[in-house]
Amino acid sequence: MNIINKTARNPLDVRIILAVLWVAGMLSSLNGDTYRLSAATEPLGVPPEFLLVMATLLVGSVLMSVLTLTLKSAVSRWANRIIGILYAMINLTFWVLHLLVWRSAGYEIVWSTAQVVFGLLVVWYAWKWTNPEVQPS
């Protein structure tokens, strides 16, 4: 009986962990952008298309935090795996650009590192997430 109760709680626990990781990743991005904008000494000069892409990435994290809690377990697991890998790859690309190409300030590298870690944790937890519909025998 105890095993069944543990299994029944597992999906909610993993969903909460994943939702929090998505929000934490988004907050890391927002915080990094806030610092970047605060430290800017000249007008941004960023094309609107770039801002649209960045806004889409941010809203994706917000949507995933909600969808993780509302989708069926199997769909949520796969969505977190696929979107998590995509976001981790995008964040890893930005991390490499901050570190090696742009020679960004230390705080940008810290926030980029946090985003990569959170993205990888999303994938890790989504992959470890057991199927709640299968009861142990």
Salt bridges, closest charged atoms under 4 A:
ASP33 OD1 - ARG36 NH1 2.41
GLU108 OE2 - ARG36 NE 2.73
GLU108 OE1 - HIS98 ND1 3.52
